[in-house]
Amino acid sequence: MYCAYQPCIVFQCCSKKEAKSYGTKKMVEGVFVNGDRCVIIEDVVTSGGSVLETAACLKSEGLVVTDVITILDRGQGGQKNLENQGITLHSVLSIRSVIAALLESAKITSEQAETSLNL
């Protein structure tokens, strides 16, 4: 929605676990300037720990991290941990909605659902 009302240029940047010994040898690759906003895209969020590590790395390079998009929120404190750091989590699915759909379609038993929710 934001892009529909104001010009929005999207650049890709990549944060790595460690700098490579070749190329630019940087932890964060991409075209950006100090103060640019960025969004982290993550497949699964559990506690939010790896997202916070990535956010710290991006912030150290001058980027502003405000949001995270994830496919699956496992509902294990990640949203709260991210909110405590001023980062908003946006998830496509929650583990509860996935389990509810599987239970409703008889793909799992209520016992399996309960076990999955308690992991």
DSSP file (Angstrom, degrees, kcal/mol; ACC not computed):
  #  RESIDUE AA STRUCTURE BP1 BP2  ACC     N-H-->O    O-->H-N    N-H-->O    O-->H-N    TCO  KAPPA ALPHA  PHI   PSI    X-CA   Y-CA   Z-CA
    1    1 A M    >>        0   0    0      0, 0.0     3,-1.0     0, 0.0     4,-0.7   0.000 360.0 360.0 360.0 -42.6    0.0    0.0    0.0
    2    2 A Y  H >>  +     0   0    0      1,-0.3     4,-1.6     2,-0.2     3,-1.0   0.890 360.0  53.8 -56.2 -41.8    2.8    2.5    0.8
    3    3 A C  H 34 S+     0   0    0      1,-0.3    -1,-0.3     2,-0.2     5,-0.2   0.750  98.7  64.1 -67.7 -23.4    4.3    2.1   -2.6
    4    4 A A  H <4 S+     0   0    0     -3,-1.0    -1,-0.3     1,-0.2    -2,-0.2   0.762 112.5  33.4 -71.9 -23.3    0.9    2.9   -4.2
    5    5 A Y  H << S+     0   0    0     -3,-1.0    -2,-0.2    -4,-0.7    -1,-0.2   0.670 123.9  32.0-107.2 -22.0    1.0    6.4   -2.8
    6    6 A Q  S  < S-     0   0    0     -4,-1.6    -1,-0.2     0, 0.0     2,-0.0  -0.965  93.9 -88.0-135.9 152.3    4.7    7.3   -2.7
    7    7 A P        -     0   0    0      0, 0.0     2,-0.4     0, 0.0    -3,-0.1  -0.337  46.4-170.8 -57.7 137.2    7.6    6.5   -4.9
    8    8 A C        -     0   0    0     -5,-0.2     2,-0.5     2,-0.0    -5,-0.0  -0.960  10.5-169.2-138.0 117.0    9.2    3.3   -3.7
    9    9 A I        -     0   0    0     -2,-0.4     2,-0.6     2,-0.0    -6,-0.0  -0.919  11.7-154.4-107.1 129.1   12.5    1.9   -4.9
   10   10 A V        +     0   0    0     -2,-0.5     2,-0.4    28,-0.0    28,-0.0  -0.901  13.7 179.1-109.2 124.8   13.3   -1.6   -3.8
   11   11 A F        -     0   0    0     -2,-0.6     2,-0.4    20,-0.0    -2,-0.0  -0.926  24.2-128.2-117.7 147.7   16.9   -2.8   -3.6
   12   12 A Q        +     0   0    0     -2,-0.4    19,-0.7     2,-0.0     2,-0.4  -0.769  27.0 177.7 -93.1 138.4   18.0   -6.2   -2.6
   13   13 A C  E     -A   30   0A   0     -2,-0.4     2,-0.5    17,-0.2    17,-0.2  -0.988  14.0-149.9-136.7 150.7   20.5   -6.6    0.1
   14   14 A C  E     -A   29   0A   0     15,-2.0    15,-2.4    -2,-0.4     2,-0.4  -0.973   1.3-157.4-127.2 125.9   21.8   -9.8    1.6
   15   15 A S  E     -A   28   0A   0     -2,-0.5     2,-0.3    13,-0.2    13,-0.2  -0.861  17.6-159.1-100.1 136.2   23.1  -10.4    5.1
   16   16 A K        -     0   0    0     11,-2.2     3,-0.1    -2,-0.4    -2,-0.0  -0.752  28.2-122.8-114.5 160.1   25.5  -13.3    5.6
   17   17 A K  S    S+     0   0    0     -2,-0.3     2,-0.3     1,-0.2    -1,-0.1   0.845  98.6   1.6 -67.0 -33.7   26.5  -15.4    8.6
   18   18 A E  S    S-     0   0    0      8,-0.1    -1,-0.2     9,-0.1     2,-0.1  -0.992  85.2 -97.2-153.1 150.6   30.1  -14.5    7.9
   19   19 A A        -     0   0    0     -2,-0.3     8,-0.1     6,-0.1     2,-0.1  -0.417  41.4-123.4 -67.9 141.1   32.0  -12.4    5.4
   20   20 A K        -     0   0    0      6,-0.4    -1,-0.1     2,-0.2    -4,-0.0  -0.454  11.9-125.3 -81.2 158.4   33.4  -14.4    2.4
   21   21 A S  S    S+     0   0    0     -2,-0.1     2,-0.2     3,-0.0    -1,-0.1   0.445  93.4  49.6 -83.5   0.7   37.2  -14.3    1.6
   22   22 A Y  S >  S+     0   0    0      0, 0.0     3,-1.2     0, 0.0    -2,-0.2  -0.740  95.7  25.8-128.9 176.9   36.4  -13.2   -1.9
   23   23 A G  T 3  S-     0   0    0      1,-0.2     0, 0.0    -2,-0.2     0, 0.0  -0.436 127.6 -21.7  69.1-138.9   34.2  -10.5   -3.6
   24   24 A T  T 3  S-     0   0    0     -2,-0.1    -1,-0.2     2,-0.1     3,-0.1   0.648  77.4-139.4 -80.6 -14.2   33.5   -7.4   -1.5
   25   25 A K    <   +     0   0    0     -3,-1.2     2,-0.3     1,-0.2    -6,-0.1   0.763  54.9 138.5  61.6  27.5   34.3   -9.4    1.8
   26   26 A K        -     0   0    0      1,-0.1    -6,-0.4    -8,-0.1    -1,-0.2  -0.703  60.0-138.8-103.1 154.5   31.3   -7.6    3.4
   27   27 A M  S    S+     0   0    0     -2,-0.3   -11,-2.2     1,-0.2     2,-0.5   0.790  97.2  43.7 -76.4 -30.0   28.7   -9.0    5.8
   28   28 A V  E    S-A   15   0A   0    -13,-0.2     2,-0.3    29,-0.1   -13,-0.2  -0.975  73.6-169.3-122.1 123.1   26.0   -7.0    4.0
   29   29 A E  E     +A   14   0A   0    -15,-2.4   -15,-2.0    -2,-0.5     2,-0.2  -0.828  36.3  71.7-108.4 146.9   25.9   -6.8    0.3
   30   30 A G  E    S-A   13   0A   0     -2,-0.3     2,-0.7   -17,-0.2   -17,-0.2  -0.751  78.4 -68.5 141.1 176.8   23.7   -4.5   -1.8
   31   31 A V  S    S+     0   0    0    -19,-0.7     2,-0.3    -2,-0.2    -2,-0.1  -0.905  70.1 124.4-105.1 111.5   23.0   -0.9   -2.9
   32   32 A F        -     0   0    0     -2,-0.7     2,-0.3     4,-0.0    -2,-0.1  -0.982  44.8-134.9-158.8 163.2   21.9    1.2    0.0
   33   33 A V    >   -     0   0    0     -2,-0.3     3,-2.3    29,-0.1    28,-0.0  -0.887  46.0 -77.0-122.6 158.0   22.7    4.4    1.8
   34   34 A N  T 3  S+     0   0    0     -2,-0.3    29,-0.2     1,-0.3    28,-0.1  -0.265 118.9  24.9 -52.7 129.0   22.9    5.2    5.5
   35   35 A G  T 3  S+     0   0    0     27,-3.6    -1,-0.3     1,-0.3    28,-0.2   0.310  83.2 143.4  95.9  -7.9   19.3    5.5    6.9
   36   36 A D    <   -     0   0    0     -3,-2.3    28,-3.0    26,-0.2    -1,-0.3  -0.379  49.3-125.0 -62.5 142.5   17.6    3.4    4.2
   37   37 A R  E     -b   64   0B   0     26,-0.2     2,-0.3    28,-0.1    28,-0.2  -0.657  31.7-175.1 -85.7 145.7   14.7    1.3    5.6
   38   38 A C  E     -b   65   0B   0     26,-2.6    28,-1.2    -2,-0.3    29,-0.8  -0.970  19.6-141.2-140.6 159.2   14.7   -2.4    5.0
   39   39 A V  E     -b   67   0B   0     -2,-0.3     2,-0.4    26,-0.2    29,-0.2  -0.958  17.4-138.1-117.6 134.4   12.5   -5.4    5.6
   40   40 A I  E     -b   68   0B   0     27,-2.1    29,-2.9    -2,-0.4     2,-0.5  -0.794  12.6-155.4 -91.7 134.9   13.9   -8.8    6.6
   41   41 A I  E     +b   69   0B   0     -2,-0.4     2,-0.3    27,-0.2    29,-0.2  -0.963  19.5 172.3-112.8 123.7   12.4  -11.8    4.9
   42   42 A E  E     -b   70   0B   0     27,-2.8    29,-1.0    -2,-0.5    30,-0.2  -0.959  33.2-141.0-132.5 145.2   12.6  -15.1    6.9
   43   43 A D  E    S+     0   0B   0     -2,-0.3    29,-1.9     1,-0.3    28,-0.8   0.957  87.0   9.0 -72.2 -49.8   11.1  -18.5    6.3
   44   44 A V  E     -b   72   0B   0     27,-0.2     2,-0.5    26,-0.1    -1,-0.3  -0.994  62.2-158.7-134.9 137.0   10.2  -19.4    9.9
   45   45 A V  E     +b   73   0B   0     27,-2.5    29,-2.8    -2,-0.4    30,-0.4  -0.975  23.5 154.4-116.4 126.7   10.3  -17.3   13.1
   46   46 A T  S    S-     0   0    0     -2,-0.5    32,-1.6    27,-0.2    30,-0.6   0.670  83.5  -9.1-109.0 -84.6   10.5  -19.1   16.4
   47   47 A S  S    S-     0   0    0     30,-0.2    34,-0.2    31,-0.1    35,-0.1   0.641  88.8-120.9 -90.2 -16.7   12.1  -16.9   19.1
   48   48 A G  S  > S+     0   0    0     33,-0.1     4,-2.5    32,-0.0     5,-0.2   0.426  74.7 127.8  89.5  -0.2   13.2  -14.2   16.7
   49   49 A G  H  > S+     0   0    0      1,-0.2     4,-2.0     2,-0.2     5,-0.1   0.901  71.7  45.2 -57.8 -47.0   16.8  -14.7   17.7
   50   50 A S  H  > S+     0   0    0      1,-0.2     4,-2.2     2,-0.2    -1,-0.2   0.855 112.6  52.6 -69.3 -32.4   18.2  -15.1   14.2
   51   51 A V  H  > S+     0   0    0      2,-0.2     4,-3.0     1,-0.2    -2,-0.2   0.914 108.7  50.2 -66.1 -42.0   16.1  -12.2   13.0
   52   52 A L  H  X S+     0   0    0     -4,-2.5     4,-2.2     2,-0.2    -2,-0.2   0.866 109.5  51.4 -65.5 -35.6   17.5  -10.0   15.8
   53   53 A E  H  X S+     0   0    0     -4,-2.0     4,-1.9     2,-0.2    -1,-0.2   0.931 112.6  45.6 -63.6 -45.3   21.1  -11.0   14.9
   54   54 A T  H  X S+     0   0    0     -4,-2.2     4,-2.6     1,-0.2    -2,-0.2   0.916 111.7  52.0 -63.3 -43.6   20.4  -10.1   11.2
   55   55 A A  H  X S+     0   0    0     -4,-3.0     4,-2.9     1,-0.2    -1,-0.2   0.899 108.1  51.6 -60.8 -41.2   18.8   -6.8   12.3
   56   56 A A  H  X S+     0   0    0     -4,-2.2     4,-2.0     2,-0.2    -1,-0.2   0.904 110.7  48.5 -62.3 -41.2   21.8   -5.9   14.4
   57   57 A C  H  X S+     0   0    0     -4,-1.9     4,-0.7     2,-0.2    -2,-0.2   0.924 113.6  46.1 -64.1 -45.6   24.1   -6.6   11.5
   58   58 A L  H ><>S+     0   0    0     -4,-2.6     5,-2.1     1,-0.2     3,-0.8   0.903 111.9  51.4 -64.9 -41.6   22.0   -4.5    9.1
   59   59 A K  H ><5S+     0   0    0     -4,-2.9     3,-1.9     1,-0.2    -1,-0.2   0.874 102.9  59.1 -63.4 -37.0   21.8   -1.7   11.7
   60   60 A S  H 3<5S+     0   0    0     -4,-2.0    -1,-0.2     1,-0.3    -2,-0.2   0.732 103.8  53.1 -65.2 -19.7   25.5   -1.7   12.1
   61   61 A E  T <<5S-     0   0    0     -3,-0.8    -1,-0.3    -4,-0.7    -2,-0.2   0.373 128.6 -98.3 -93.7   2.4   25.7   -0.9    8.3
   62   62 A G  T < 5S+     0   0    0     -3,-1.9   -27,-3.6     1,-0.3    -3,-0.2   0.490  79.1 134.7  97.2   3.4   23.4    2.1    8.7
   63   63 A L      < -     0   0    0     -5,-2.1     2,-0.6   -29,-0.2    -1,-0.3  -0.554  51.2-132.7 -85.5 153.0   20.1    0.4    7.7
   64   64 A V  E     -b   37   0B   0    -28,-3.0   -26,-2.6    -2,-0.2     2,-0.6  -0.930  17.5-159.8-107.3 117.8   16.9    0.9    9.6
   65   65 A V  E     +b   38   0B   0     -2,-0.6   -26,-0.2   -28,-0.2     3,-0.1  -0.875  28.6 149.7-102.4 119.5   15.0   -2.4   10.3
   66   66 A T  E     +     0   0B   0    -28,-1.2    22,-2.8    -2,-0.6     2,-0.3   0.616  58.9  32.4-119.1 -23.0   11.3   -1.9   11.1
   67   67 A D  E     -bc  39  88B   0    -29,-0.8   -27,-2.1    20,-0.2     2,-0.4  -0.963  50.9-159.0-143.1 153.5    9.6   -5.0    9.8
   68   68 A V  E     -bc  40  89B   0     20,-2.6    22,-2.9    -2,-0.3     2,-0.5  -0.998   9.5-157.7-129.8 135.4   10.0   -8.8    9.2
   69   69 A I  E     +bc  41  90B   0    -29,-2.9   -27,-2.8    -2,-0.4     2,-0.3  -0.962  19.5 174.2-111.9 129.4    8.0  -10.9    6.8
   70   70 A T  E     -bc  42  91B   0     20,-2.6    22,-2.2    -2,-0.5    23,-0.2  -0.956  36.0-142.0-132.9 153.0    7.8  -14.6    7.5
   71   71 A I  E    S+     0   0B   0    -29,-1.0    22,-2.2   -28,-0.8     2,-0.4   0.929  92.7  24.3 -73.3 -47.3    6.0  -17.5    6.0
   72   72 A L  E     -bc  44  93B   0    -29,-1.9   -27,-2.5    20,-0.2     2,-0.7  -0.972  59.3-163.1-130.6 123.7    5.4  -19.3    9.4
   73   73 A D  E     -bc  45  94B   0     20,-2.4    22,-2.3    -2,-0.4    23,-0.3  -0.916   9.4-159.6 -98.0 116.1    5.3  -17.8   12.9
   74   74 A R        -     0   0    0    -29,-2.8   -28,-0.1    -2,-0.7    -1,-0.1   0.538  32.0-126.6 -75.9  -4.9    5.7  -20.7   15.3
   75   75 A G        +     0   0    0    -30,-0.4   -29,-0.1     1,-0.1   -28,-0.1   0.853  68.8 129.3  67.7  35.2    4.2  -18.7   18.1
   76   76 A Q  S    S-     0   0    0    -30,-0.6    -1,-0.1   -31,-0.3   -30,-0.1  -0.172  91.5 -70.5-117.5  39.8    7.1  -19.2   20.5
   77   77 A G  S  > S+     0   0    0    -29,-0.0     4,-2.6     3,-0.0     5,-0.2   0.356  98.2 119.5  97.4  -5.6    7.8  -15.6   21.6
   78   78 A G  H  > S+     0   0    0    -32,-1.6     4,-2.5     1,-0.2     5,-0.2   0.915  74.3  51.5 -59.9 -45.6    9.3  -14.3   18.4
   79   79 A Q  H  > S+     0   0    0    -33,-0.2     4,-2.6     1,-0.2    -1,-0.2   0.928 113.6  44.0 -59.8 -46.3    6.7  -11.6   17.8
   80   80 A K  H  > S+     0   0    0      2,-0.2     4,-2.4     1,-0.2    -1,-0.2   0.920 112.8  51.5 -65.7 -44.2    7.1  -10.2   21.3
   81   81 A N  H  < S+     0   0    0     -4,-2.6     4,-0.5     1,-0.2    -1,-0.2   0.891 113.5  45.3 -60.6 -39.6   10.9  -10.4   21.2
   82   82 A L  H ><>S+     0   0    0     -4,-2.5     5,-2.5    -5,-0.2     3,-1.4   0.917 110.5  53.1 -69.8 -43.6   10.9   -8.5   17.9
   83   83 A E  H ><5S+     0   0    0     -4,-2.6     3,-2.1     1,-0.3    -2,-0.2   0.881 101.4  61.1 -58.3 -38.2    8.3   -5.9   19.2
   84   84 A N  T 3<5S+     0   0    0     -4,-2.4    -1,-0.3     1,-0.3    -2,-0.2   0.729 107.4  45.9 -61.1 -21.0   10.6   -5.3   22.2
   85   85 A Q  T < 5S-     0   0    0     -3,-1.4    -1,-0.3    -4,-0.5    -2,-0.2   0.239 125.1-102.1-104.9  10.7   13.2   -4.2   19.7
   86   86 A G  T < 5S+     0   0    0     -3,-2.1     2,-0.5     1,-0.3    -3,-0.2   0.719  81.1 129.6  79.3  21.6   10.8   -2.0   17.6
   87   87 A I      < -     0   0    0     -5,-2.5     2,-0.5    -8,-0.1    -1,-0.3  -0.934  49.2-143.3-113.9 130.5   10.4   -4.5   14.8
   88   88 A T  E     -c   67   0B   0    -22,-2.8   -20,-2.6    -2,-0.5     2,-0.5  -0.792  11.4-143.8 -95.5 130.5    7.0   -5.6   13.6
   89   89 A L  E     -c   68   0B   0     -2,-0.5     2,-0.5   -22,-0.2   -20,-0.2  -0.805  13.6-172.0 -95.1 129.7    6.4   -9.2   12.5
   90   90 A H  E     -c   69   0B   0    -22,-2.9   -20,-2.6    -2,-0.5     2,-0.4  -0.984  11.1-172.4-119.4 118.2    4.1  -10.0    9.6
   91   91 A S  E     -c   70   0B   0     -2,-0.5   -20,-0.2   -22,-0.2     3,-0.1  -0.887  28.0-154.3-116.9 145.2    3.4  -13.7    9.1
   92   92 A V  E    S+     0   0B   0    -22,-2.2     2,-0.3    -2,-0.4   -20,-0.2   0.896  87.4  11.1 -74.6 -43.5    1.6  -15.5    6.3
   93   93 A L  E     -c   72   0B   0    -22,-2.2   -20,-2.4   -23,-0.2     2,-0.3  -0.957  64.6-145.8-134.8 151.0    0.7  -18.3    8.6
   94   94 A S  E  >  -c   73   0B   0     -2,-0.3     4,-2.0   -22,-0.2   -20,-0.2  -0.853  29.6-119.8-108.7 155.0    0.8  -19.1   12.3
   95   95 A I  H  > S+     0   0    0    -22,-2.3     4,-2.6    -2,-0.3     5,-0.2   0.866 115.1  56.8 -61.2 -34.2    1.5  -22.6   13.6
   96   96 A R  H  > S+     0   0    0    -23,-0.3     4,-2.5     1,-0.2    -1,-0.2   0.903 106.7  47.7 -63.8 -41.0   -2.0  -22.5   15.2
   97   97 A S  H  > S+     0   0    0      2,-0.2     4,-2.1     1,-0.2    -1,-0.2   0.879 112.5  49.6 -69.1 -36.0   -3.8  -21.8   11.9
   98   98 A V  H  X S+     0   0    0     -4,-2.0     4,-2.3     2,-0.2    -2,-0.2   0.939 113.3  45.6 -65.6 -46.8   -1.8  -24.6   10.2
   99   99 A I  H  X S+     0   0    0     -4,-2.6     4,-2.6     1,-0.2     5,-0.2   0.900 111.6  52.6 -64.9 -40.2   -2.6  -27.1   12.9
  100  100 A A  H  X S+     0   0    0     -4,-2.5     4,-2.7    -5,-0.2    -1,-0.2   0.910 110.5  47.8 -61.2 -42.2   -6.3  -26.0   12.9
  101  101 A A  H  X S+     0   0    0     -4,-2.1     4,-1.9     2,-0.2    -2,-0.2   0.903 112.8  48.3 -66.1 -41.0   -6.5  -26.6    9.2
  102  102 A L  H  <>S+     0   0    0     -4,-2.3     5,-2.8     2,-0.2     6,-1.0   0.895 114.2  46.7 -65.6 -39.5   -4.9  -30.0    9.4
  103  103 A L  H ><5S+     0   0    0     -4,-2.6     3,-1.5     3,-0.2    -2,-0.2   0.920 111.3  51.0 -67.5 -44.6   -7.2  -31.0   12.2
  104  104 A E  H 3<5S+     0   0    0     -4,-2.7    -2,-0.2     1,-0.3    -1,-0.2   0.849 111.6  47.3 -62.7 -35.1  -10.3  -29.7   10.5
  105  105 A S  T 3<5S-     0   0    0     -4,-1.9    -1,-0.3    -5,-0.2    -2,-0.2   0.298 114.4-117.9 -91.1  10.8   -9.4  -31.7    7.3
  106  106 A A  T < 5S+     0   0    0     -3,-1.5    -3,-0.2     2,-0.1    -2,-0.1   0.778  77.4 128.4  60.1  30.5   -8.7  -34.8    9.4
  107  107 A K  S   <S+     0   0    0     -5,-2.8     2,-0.3    -6,-0.2    -4,-0.2   0.711  76.8  23.6 -84.3 -22.5   -5.0  -34.9    8.3
  108  108 A I  S    S-     0   0    0     -6,-1.0    -2,-0.1    -9,-0.1     2,-0.1  -0.937  83.7-115.3-136.2 161.4   -4.0  -35.1   12.0
  109  109 A T     >  -     0   0    0     -2,-0.3     4,-2.3     1,-0.1     5,-0.1  -0.452  32.3-108.1 -88.8 167.2   -5.6  -36.3   15.2
  110  110 A S  H  > S+     0   0    0      1,-0.2     4,-2.5     2,-0.2     5,-0.2   0.845 122.0  55.1 -64.4 -32.0   -6.4  -34.1   18.1
  111  111 A E  H  > S+     0   0    0      2,-0.2     4,-2.5     1,-0.2    -1,-0.2   0.913 108.3  47.3 -66.0 -42.2   -3.6  -35.8   20.0
  112  112 A Q  H  > S+     0   0    0      2,-0.2     4,-2.5     1,-0.2    -2,-0.2   0.888 111.6  51.6 -65.3 -38.3   -1.2  -34.9   17.2
  113  113 A A  H  X S+     0   0    0     -4,-2.3     4,-2.2     2,-0.2    -2,-0.2   0.939 110.8  47.4 -62.9 -46.8   -2.4  -31.4   17.2
  114  114 A E  H  X S+     0   0    0     -4,-2.5     4,-1.3     1,-0.2    -2,-0.2   0.911 112.4  49.4 -61.7 -43.6   -2.0  -31.0   21.0
  115  115 A T  H  < S+     0   0    0     -4,-2.5     3,-0.3     1,-0.2     4,-0.3   0.918 111.0  50.1 -61.3 -43.8    1.5  -32.5   20.8
  116  116 A S  H >< S+     0   0    0     -4,-2.5     3,-1.0     1,-0.2    -2,-0.2   0.880 109.3  50.8 -63.9 -38.8    2.5  -30.1   18.0
  117  117 A L  H 3< S+     0   0    0     -4,-2.2    -1,-0.2     1,-0.2    -2,-0.2   0.750 109.0  52.6 -71.3 -22.9    1.2  -27.1   19.9
  118  118 A N  T 3<        0   0    0     -4,-1.3    -1,-0.2    -3,-0.3    -2,-0.2   0.385 360.0 360.0 -94.7   3.9    3.2  -28.1   22.9
  119  119 A L    <         0   0    0     -3,-1.0    -1,-0.2    -4,-0.3    -2,-0.1   0.496 360.0 360.0 -72.2 360.0    6.6  -28.4   21.1
